[in-house]
Amino acid sequence: MYVLAALEHLGEDAYGASIQAEIESRSERPTPFGSVYVTLERLAKKGFVTFWIGEPRPVQGGRSRKHVRITPAGRRALRESARSLDRMLAGLRLNTDGGNR
């Protein structure tokens, strides 16, 4: 869910490191780089994301980046997951001491 949400936020600027940074920034939690790529591969197998290769970076020896794009099926999955989470959390009174009352 975090990876799909990051893709929506980033749009055409989504690639491994930018996705990791977006998740860490918004969740305020460390995100291992490898877990982002493993998740992207799983999402691709489900048809939720596609990959494309960008132009080489305009620096000497600049490499092309492998960009990621969310698919319509990925958007539906994100929307459905968010709705499910909303239903699960509905009625809970969460506080900062870790309890739910």
ABEGO torsion letter per residue (X at the ends): XAAAAAAAAAEAABBAAAAAAAAAAAAGBBBBAAAAAAAAAAAAAAGABBBBBBBBBBBBGBBBBBBBBBBAAAAAAAAAAAAAAAAAABGBBBBAAGBAX
